[in-house]
Amino acid sequence: MSVTFVVEDRVARVTLCRPERMNAVDAATERDLETIWQEIEARDDISCVVLTGAGERAFCAGADLKGAETTGLDYWSESRPNGFGGLAFRRSLDVPVIARVNGYALGGGFEMALGCDIVVASTTAAFGLPEARVGRLPLDGGMVLLQRRIPHNLAMGVLLTGRRFSAAEMQGFGIVNEVAEPGELDAAVARWTDEIVACAPLSLRAIKQTVNRTGHLSPAEAQALRTPALLRALKSEDALEGVSAFQQKRAPVWRGR
């Protein structure tokens, strides 16, 4: 299995397990990831996902070009509506996703990180879109996502040079939420997952679904949109439990309904 998937205490951990290939994604890995995202979407026992790569060298080095015979034009013409790894611009996944970037996040690996909601990176991490250096293009999210996340000149500096940027530089750009030393990376990620899991599961889904579906709307139009997850959260038992727990000065007990 090129990807592992485990769930514990409402946190799903998805790990690319090809360290010998810098966790680069081949066709089989792409299929495994799509299966996992679909399963997460169908489950109600997950409040948060942590995506990472096995080993210490790489989060994901992008597409596995070893033995690849597909031309850039053929690759571009293939249908990948959710972007690289089935995640880069997936809009059907209403569960928060944290990128645990432990090393190189290059090409598609960077695109997958852009598809996450929160990015926690090691000081040893490096980000980049080097496609132009090998005569290719960042087709699965890089060109269309980065310009929407950071100022134009910063995005073009990444896209047009193909060079690698440190975690600190990406934090300065606004891409990375937190930078930690390698030995503190898991503790930093745990702080984020603990705080997310402390929130009502239906509220988390409603927030992410609303954000995903309203980015193209005006504020008034977005506020008026009645997304399914929003209505479910507002009418839930957890909505009453949250207020009761606050009034009684106790921790809420979420039931996800």
PASE-156544 format. One record per atom (N, C-alpha, C): residue in three letters; x, y, z. Coordinates in pm, whole numbers, padded with zeros to 5 digits, always signed. Example, Ala and Ser with C-alpha at 12.3 -4.5 7.8 and 13.67 -1.06 7.14 Angstrom:
ALA+01319-00569+00780ALA+01230-00450+00780ALA+01320-00330+00780SER+01285-00225+00708SER+01367-00106+00714SER+01290+00003+00787
% end
This chain:
MET+00084-00119+00000MET+00000+00000+00000MET+00088+00125+00000SER+00066+00213-00096SER+00150+00332-00107SER+00104+00445-00017VAL-00013+00428+00045VAL-00066+00528+00138VAL-00126+00455+00257THR-00097+00502+00378THR-00161+00445+00495THR-00268+00540+00546PHE-00371+00483+00606PHE-00486+00560+00653PHE-00534+00500+00784VAL-00520+00576+00893VAL-00566+00530+01023VAL-00647+00641+01089VAL-00743+00602+01172VAL-00826+00698+01244VAL-00820+00666+01393GLU-00791+00767+01473GLU-00787+00750+01619GLU-00828+00879+01685ASP-00921+00870+01778ASP-00968+00986+01853ASP-01011+01100+01761ARG-01086+01063+01656ARG-01145+01156+01560ARG-01042+01224+01469VAL-00918+01178+01473VAL-00814+01233+01384VAL-00771+01126+01285ALA-00787+01156+01156ALA-00741+01064+01052ALA-00599+01103+01012ARG-00515+01004+00993ARG-00378+01029+00950ARG-00355+00959+00816VAL-00326+01040+00717VAL-00302+00990+00582VAL-00155+01012+00551THR-00083+00903+00526THR+00062+00912+00509THR+00104+00852+00376LEU+00173+00931+00297LEU+00231+00881+00173LEU+00351+00795+00210CYS+00352+00670+00167CYS+00453+00575+00212CYS+00543+00528+00098ARG+00610+00622+00035ARG+00708+00589-00069ARG+00837+00669-00043PRO+00893+00652+00077PRO+01011+00734+00111PRO+01128+00714+00017GLU+01138+00594-00042GLU+01248+00568-00136GLU+01232+00650-00264ARG+01110+00699-00290ARG+01082+00784-00406ARG+01045+00925-00359MET+01089+00964-00242MET+01059+01096-00185MET+00908+01119-00177ASN+00836+01008-00156ASN+00689+01013-00146ASN+00623+01073-00269ALA+00690+01058-00384ALA+00631+01104-00510ALA+00508+01019-00541VAL+00413+01080-00608VAL+00285+01016-00635VAL+00283+00958-00777ASP+00261+00825-00784ASP+00242+00761-00913ASP+00093+00731-00931ALA+00057+00664-01038ALA-00084+00639-01067ALA-00152+00559-00957ALA-00083+00458-00903ALA-00143+00375-00798ALA-00167+00457-00672THR-00072+00542-00638THR-00086+00628-00520THR-00203+00725-00539GLU-00216+00778-00659GLU-00326+00869-00689GLU-00460+00799-00667ARG-00470+00675-00709ARG-00595+00599-00690ARG-00619+00573-00542ASP-00514+00538-00468ASP-00529+00514-00324ASP-00577+00639-00253LEU-00521+00753-00288LEU-00561+00879-00224LEU-00707+00910-00252GLU-00750+00893-00376GLU-00889+00921-00410GLU-00984+00833-00329THR-00949+00706-00314THR-01031+00615-00234THR-01040+00662-00089ILE-00928+00709-00034ILE-00924+00755+00104ILE-01007+00881+00122TRP-00992+00978+00032TRP-01071+01102+00046TRP-01221+01071+00041GLN-01260+00980-00047GLN-01401+00945-00056GLN-01451+00878+00072GLU-01367+00793+00132GLU-01407+00730+00258GLU-01422+00833+00369ILE-01327+00926+00378ILE-01335+01030+00480ILE-01463+01112+00463GLU-01497+01144+00338GLU-01619+01221+00312GLU-01744+01147+00358ALA-01740+01013+00355ALA-01857+00933+00388ALA-01870+00903+00538ARG-01763+00930+00614ARG-01765+00896+00757ARG-01802+01017+00843ASP-01855+00987+00962ASP-01891+01095+01054ASP-01812+01088+01185ASP-01708+01005+01189ASP-01628+00990+01310ASP-01492+01058+01298ILE-01479+01149+01201ILE-01352+01218+01177ILE-01373+01368+01186SER-01295+01434+01270SER-01302+01580+01285SER-01186+01651+01218CYS-01080+01576+01189CYS-00959+01640+01136CYS-00875+01536+01064VAL-00805+01580+00960VAL-00715+01493+00885VAL-00574+01553+00890VAL-00475+01467+00912VAL-00335+01508+00904VAL-00273+01435+00786LEU-00225+01511+00690LEU-00160+01455+00571LEU-00009+01476+00582THR+00069+01369+00561THR+00214+01382+00569THR+00280+01277+00481GLY+00413+01277+00482GLY+00490+01179+00408GLY+00577+01098+00503ALA+00602+00973+00468ALA+00684+00887+00552ALA+00831+00929+00544GLY+00902+00901+00652GLY+01043+00935+00656GLY+01066+01079+00697GLU+01190+01123+00685GLU+01227+01257+00729GLU+01263+01351+00614ARG+01277+01299+00493ARG+01327+01381+00384ARG+01219+01456+00308ALA+01101+01393+00294ALA+01002+01454+00205ALA+00860+01439+00255PHE+00784+01545+00235PHE+00639+01543+00247PHE+00585+01477+00120CYS+00617+01535+00007CYS+00586+01478-00124CYS+00663+01556-00229ALA+00737+01485-00312ALA+00818+01549-00415ALA+00743+01564-00547GLY+00611+01548-00543GLY+00530+01568-00662GLY+00504+01441-00738ALA+00485+01454-00868ALA+00457+01338-00952ALA+00583+01255-00971ASP+00566+01124-00972ASP+00679+01034-00992ASP+00706+01025-01142LEU+00814+01087-01186LEU+00848+01091-01329LEU+00929+00970-01374LYS+00971+00884-01279LYS+01052+00769-01317LYS+00970+00674-01404GLY+01017+00651-01522GLY+00948+00561-01614GLY+00823+00620-01676ALA+00796+00749-01648ALA+00675+00810-01703ALA+00688+00831-01852GLU+00586+00786-01925GLU+00588+00800-02070GLU+00483+00901-02118THR+00402+00948-02026THR+00297+01043-02062THR+00357+01179-02091THR+00318+01238-02202THR+00366+01372-02235THR+00292+01474-02149GLY+00349+01596-02143GLY+00283+01701-02067GLY+00144+01730-02120LEU+00127+01725-02253LEU-00004+01750-02313LEU-00103+01641-02276ASP-00057+01516-02279ASP-00145+01405-02241ASP-00186+01416-02095TYR-00090+01452-02010TYR-00119+01465-01866TYR-00223+01574-01844TRP-00206+01686-01913TRP-00298+01799-01898TRP-00438+01764-01944SER-00448+01682-02049SER-00578+01648-02105SER-00656+01547-02022GLU-00587+01479-01929GLU-00655+01383-01842GLU-00743+01458-01742SER-00854+01397-01704SER-00947+01461-01611SER-00903+01439-01467ARG-00871+01547-01398ARG-00838+01542-01256ARG-00909+01661-01189PRO-01041+01653-01173PRO-01118+01768-01125PRO-01082+01815-00986ASN-01016+01729-00907ASN-00980+01768-00770ASN-00834+01807-00755GLY-00762+01816-00867GLY-00623+01857-00860GLY-00531+01745-00814PHE-00405+01781-00787PHE-00304+01681-00756PHE-00341+01603-00630GLY-00322+01470-00637GLY-00351+01384-00524GLY-00497+01380-00486GLY-00584+01430-00575GLY-00726+01435-00544GLY-00761+01536-00438LEU-00666+01626-00406LEU-00686+01717-00294LEU-00666+01864-00326ALA-00579+01897-00420ALA-00534+02035-00440ALA-00649+02136-00443PHE-00757+02106-00518PHE-00872+02194-00510PHE-01003+02116-00495ARG-00996+02015-00411ARG-01115+01936-00378ARG-01212+02022-00296ARG-01338+02021-00332ARG-01437+02102-00262ARG-01544+02019-00193SER-01535+01887-00205SER-01636+01800-00143SER-01592+01748-00007LEU-01469+01777+00033LEU-01416+01730+00161LEU-01439+01838+00267ASP-01536+01815+00355ASP-01575+01916+00454ASP-01503+01901+00588VAL-01406+01812+00594VAL-01328+01793+00717VAL-01198+01873+00707PRO-01160+01946+00812PRO-01034+02021+00809PRO-00913+01930+00784VAL-00821+01977+00701VAL-00701+01900+00667VAL-00577+01980+00704ILE-00488+01918+00780ILE-00360+01978+00818ILE-00249+01912+00739ALA-00164+01991+00676ALA-00044+01938+00612ALA+00069+01938+00713ARG+00121+01821+00742ARG+00239+01807+00829ARG+00358+01795+00734VAL+00422+01907+00705VAL+00527+01911+00604VAL+00662+01886+00670ASN+00711+01765+00654ASN+00832+01720+00723ASN+00957+01730+00638GLY+00943+01772+00513GLY+01059+01780+00424GLY+01021+01848+00295TYR+01067+01795+00183TYR+01039+01856+00054TYR+00890+01852+00020ALA+00836+01968-00017ALA+00699+01978-00070ALA+00714+02047-00205LEU+00737+01966-00307LEU+00772+02020-00438LEU+00669+01979-00543GLY+00647+02065-00641GLY+00554+02033-00748GLY+00417+01998-00692GLY+00371+01878-00726GLY+00241+01833-00676GLY+00235+01826-00525GLY+00349+01803-00461GLY+00350+01803-00315GLY+00313+01939-00259PHE+00365+02044-00323PHE+00330+02181-00284PHE+00182+02206-00315GLU+00135+02154-00428GLU-00005+02171-00465GLU-00097+02104-00363MET-00057+01987-00313MET-00137+01921-00209MET-00139+02004-00082ALA-00025+02062-00045ALA-00021+02148+00074ALA-00113+02268+00056LEU-00119+02323-00066LEU-00209+02434-00093LEU-00356+02393-00079GLY-00383+02264-00097GLY-00518+02213-00083GLY-00557+02187+00062CYS-00462+02200+00153CYS-00491+02181+00295CYS-00537+02312+00359ASP-00600+02302+00475ASP-00652+02419+00544ASP-00550+02484+00636ILE-00462+02402+00690ILE-00359+02449+00783ILE-00228+02379+00746VAL-00117+02452+00748VAL+00013+02393+00713VAL+00109+02414+00830VAL+00159+02303+00882VAL+00259+02306+00989VAL+00386+02243+00930ALA+00494+02317+00930ALA+00614+02273+00859ALA+00737+02266+00948SER+00822+02171+00920SER+00951+02160+00986SER+01045+02268+00934THR+01140+02307+01016THR+01241+02402+00971THR+01324+02346+00856THR+01320+02214+00838THR+01395+02150+00729THR+01311+02138+00601ALA+01187+02182+00604ALA+01099+02170+00487ALA+01142+02267+00378ALA+01111+02233+00254ALA+01138+02320+00141ALA+01020+02311+00044PHE+00976+02425-00004PHE+00860+02434-00091PHE+00903+02487-00228GLY+00838+02439-00333GLY+00869+02492-00465GLY+00786+02429-00574LEU+00780+02499-00686LEU+00713+02450-00806LEU+00818+02448-00918PRO+00896+02341-00925PRO+01011+02337-01018PRO+00976+02289-01159GLU+00848+02277-01190GLU+00809+02218-01318GLU+00875+02285-01438ALA+00882+02418-01438ALA+00939+02488-01554ALA+01084+02448-01579ARG+01153+02403-01476ARG+01294+02366-01491ARG+01311+02233-01565VAL+01202+02156-01576VAL+01209+02031-01651VAL+01112+02034-01770GLY+01077+02155-01812GLY+00993+02169-01930GLY+00849+02132-01910ARG+00805+02129-01784ARG+00665+02097-01754ARG+00597+02220-01693LEU+00473+02201-01647LEU+00395+02309-01588LEU+00327+02260-01460PRO+00308+02346-01361PRO+00232+02308-01241PRO+00083+02308-01272LEU+00038+02202-01339LEU-00097+02197-01396LEU-00207+02167-01295ASP-00172+02099-01185ASP-00274+02048-01094ASP-00297+02134-00971GLY-00288+02265-00989GLY-00319+02355-00879GLY-00221+02469-00861GLY-00094+02446-00895GLY+00007+02549-00869GLY-00021+02681-00936MET-00051+02678-01065MET-00073+02803-01139MET-00203+02871-01101VAL-00303+02792-01062VAL-00435+02851-01036VAL-00460+02879-00888LEU-00391+02807-00800LEU-00414+02827-00657LEU-00323+02933-00595LEU-00194+02928-00630LEU-00099+03014-00562LEU-00131+03161-00581GLN-00171+03200-00702GLN-00203+03340-00730GLN-00325+03387-00652ARG-00405+03294-00605ARG-00524+03329-00527ARG-00496+03334-00377ARG-00379+03284-00337ARG-00345+03276-00195ARG-00252+03385-00149ILE-00166+03432-00239ILE-00063+03529-00199ILE-00054+03639-00305PRO+00010+03751-00273PRO+00023+03859-00371PRO+00085+03811-00502HIS+00046+03879-00611HIS+00088+03841-00746HIS+00239+03827-00760ASN+00314+03924-00710ASN+00459+03920-00730ASN+00524+03805-00653LEU+00468+03770-00537LEU+00523+03657-00462LEU+00492+03526-00533ALA+00369+03514-00583ALA+00332+03393-00656ALA+00417+03375-00781MET+00439+03485-00853MET+00518+03475-00975MET+00664+03446-00944GLY+00712+03493-00831GLY+00848+03461-00790GLY+00868+03313-00769VAL+00763+03246-00719VAL+00769+03100-00701VAL+00756+03029-00835LEU+00657+03072-00915LEU+00624+03003-01039LEU+00731+03019-01148LEU+00789+03137-01156LEU+00878+03167-01268LEU+01025+03137-01244THR+01059+03097-01122THR+01199+03062-01094THR+01218+02913-01071GLY+01115+02846-01022GLY+01128+02705-00991GLY+01217+02678-00871ARG+01254+02783-00798ARG+01347+02761-00687ARG+01276+02716-00561ARG+01353+02670-00466ARG+01299+02620-00341ARG+01295+02731-00236PHE+01189+02730-00158PHE+01170+02829-00053PHE+01162+02758+00082SER+01218+02821+00184SER+01218+02762+00317SER+01081+02773+00382ALA+01062+02698+00491ALA+00937+02706+00566ALA+00918+02847+00622ALA+01027+02910+00666ALA+01017+03046+00719ALA+00973+03144+00611GLU+01025+03127+00489GLU+00984+03214+00379GLU+00836+03193+00348MET+00792+03068+00347MET+00652+03040+00319MET+00560+03088+00431GLN+00611+03090+00552GLN+00532+03148+00661GLN+00518+03298+00639GLY+00625+03360+00593GLY+00619+03503+00562GLY+00524+03533+00447PHE+00510+03440+00353PHE+00417+03456+00242PHE+00272+03436+00286GLY+00253+03369+00401GLY+00118+03340+00448GLY+00070+03201+00411ILE+00158+03116+00360ILE+00122+02980+00322ILE+00131+02885+00441VAL+00230+02905+00525VAL+00255+02818+00641VAL+00203+02884+00768ASN+00129+02805+00849ASN+00074+02857+00975ASN+00176+02857+01088GLU+00257+02751+01094GLU+00352+02737+01205GLU+00474+02661+01158VAL+00590+02704+01206VAL+00717+02636+01176VAL+00771+02580+01306ALA+00817+02454+01303ALA+00869+02389+01423ALA+00998+02315+01390GLU+01082+02301+01490GLU+01201+02218+01474GLU+01157+02073+01448PRO+01238+01995+01376PRO+01197+01857+01343PRO+01148+01777+01463GLY+01217+01789+01575GLY+01178+01713+01692GLY+01051+01763+01759GLU+01007+01882+01721GLU+00886+01940+01780GLU+00768+01941+01683LEU+00789+01886+01564LEU+00685+01893+01461LEU+00557+01822+01504ASP+00570+01702+01557ASP+00451+01627+01598ASP+00376+01697+01710ALA+00449+01756+01803ALA+00385+01828+01913ALA+00309+01949+01860ALA+00367+02017+01762ALA+00300+02132+01703ALA+00173+02090+01631VAL+00179+01982+01555VAL+00060+01931+01486VAL-00046+01889+01587ALA-00003+01825+01697ALA-00098+01779+01800ALA-00173+01896+01863ARG-00104+02009+01879ARG-00174+02126+01935ARG-00288+02169+01844TRP-00262+02167+01715TRP-00367+02205+01619TRP-00480+02103+01618THR-00447+01974+01615THR-00553+01872+01611THR-00635+01874+01738ASP-00570+01893+01853ASP-00643+01897+01980ASP-00745+02011+01981GLU-00704+02126+01930GLU-00794+02242+01930GLU-00909+02223+01831ILE-00880+02158+01719ILE-00986+02133+01621ILE-01086+02031+01675VAL-01035+01921+01733VAL-01122+01817+01785VAL-01206+01868+01902ALA-01160+01972+01970ALA-01238+02030+02079ALA-01362+02103+02029CYS-01368+02131+01901CYS-01484+02199+01842CYS-01592+02099+01802ALA-01713+02148+01791ALA-01824+02061+01751ALA-01803+02010+01608PRO-01812+01879+01587PRO-01788+01823+01453PRO-01877+01884+01345LEU-02002+01906+01376LEU-02093+01962+01276LEU-02061+02108+01246SER-02012+02179+01345SER-01971+02319+01322SER-01850+02323+01229LEU-01756+02231+01250LEU-01638+02226+01164LEU-01678+02202+01019ARG-01767+02107+00998ARG-01811+02075+00862ARG-01886+02193+00800ALA-01970+02258+00879ALA-02047+02371+00828ALA-01956+02487+00789ILE-01855+02513+00871ILE-01761+02622+00842ILE-01685+02593+00713LYS-01627+02473+00702LYS-01547+02444+00584LYS-01634+02437+00459GLN-01752+02377+00470GLN-01840+02370+00353GLN-01881+02508+00306THR-01911+02596+00400THR-01950+02732+00364THR-01834+02807+00300VAL-01714+02795+00357VAL-01597+02860+00299VAL-01571+02807+00157ASN-01580+02675+00141ASN-01552+02614+00010ASN-01652+02657-00097ARG-01775+02681-00057ARG-01880+02706-00156ARG-01913+02854-00176THR-01848+02942-00103THR-01888+03083-00112THR-01775+03177-00150GLY-01656+03124-00176GLY-01543+03212-00206GLY-01563+03300-00328HIS-01646+03258-00422HIS-01669+03333-00545HIS-01787+03429-00534LEU-01855+03431-00418LEU-01974+03513-00400LEU-01942+03643-00328SER-02032+03739-00338SER-02019+03860-00258SER-02049+03825-00113PRO-02004+03907-00015PRO-02033+03877+00125PRO-02182+03856+00153ALA-02268+03940+00094ALA-02412+03928+00117ALA-02466+03796+00060GLU-02419+03761-00061GLU-02463+03635-00122GLU-02414+03516-00042ALA-02289+03523+00005ALA-02232+03414+00082ALA-02307+03395+00214GLN-02338+03505+00280GLN-02409+03496+00409GLN-02548+03435+00392ALA-02609+03459+00278ALA-02745+03412+00254ALA-02751+03267+00208LEU-02636+03208+00169LEU-02636+03072+00117LEU-02662+02972+00228ARG-02762+02890+00211ARG-02798+02790+00312ARG-02738+02655+00274THR-02614+02634+00311THR-02550+02508+00277THR-02608+02396+00365PRO-02610+02272+00315PRO-02666+02161+00394PRO-02600+02145+00530ALA-02467+02155+00534ALA-02396+02136+00661ALA-02428+02249+00759LEU-02447+02370+00709LEU-02480+02483+00796LEU-02615+02461+00862LEU-02716+02422+00785LEU-02850+02400+00840LEU-02849+02285+00940ARG-02773+02180+00908ARG-02766+02065+01000ARG-02702+02106+01132ALA-02598+02186+01127ALA-02530+02229+01249ALA-02620+02318+01334LEU-02691+02410+01269LEU-02776+02504+01345LEU-02890+02433+01415LYS-02937+02322+01358LYS-03052+02250+01416LYS-03009+02132+01503SER-02879+02119+01529SER-02827+02000+01596SER-02841+02005+01748GLU-02833+01886+01807GLU-02828+01874+01953GLU-02700+01939+02006ASP-02592+01929+01929ASP-02465+01986+01972ASP-02473+02137+01987ALA-02557+02204+01908ALA-02572+02348+01920ALA-02628+02384+02057LEU-02721+02303+02107LEU-02777+02324+02240LEU-02677+02284+02348GLU-02604+02176+02324GLU-02505+02128+02419GLU-02394+02231+02440GLY-02352+02296+02333GLY-02245+02395+02344GLY-02283+02510+02435VAL-02404+02559+02420VAL-02452+02670+02504VAL-02466+02624+02648SER-02522+02504+02668SER-02540+02452+02804SER-02406+02434+02874ALA-02309+02379+02802ALA-02177+02357+02862ALA-02112+02490+02899PHE-02128+02592+02814PHE-02073+02724+02844PHE-02138+02781+02970GLN-02268+02770+02979GLN-02340+02825+03096GLN-02305+02750+03223GLN-02281+02620+03210GLN-02250+02538+03327GLN-02100+02529+03356LYS-02022+02601+03276LYS-01877+02606+03293LYS-01813+02468+03295ARG-01847+02389+03193ARG-01791+02254+03177ARG-01755+02232+03032ALA-01679+02126+03008ALA-01643+02092+02870ALA-01763+02029+02800PRO-01791+02068+02678PRO-01904+02010+02606PRO-01877+01865+02568VAL-01984+01788+02557VAL-01977+01650+02511VAL-02045+01645+02375TRP-01964+01639+02270TRP-02020+01644+02136TRP-02068+01506+02093ARG-02183+01502+02029ARG-02240+01377+01980ARG-02250+01372+01827GLY-02218+01484+01764GLY-02220+01485+01618GLY-02359+01473+01560ARG-02457+01521+01636ARG-02595+01520+01585ARG-02676+01634+01646
% end
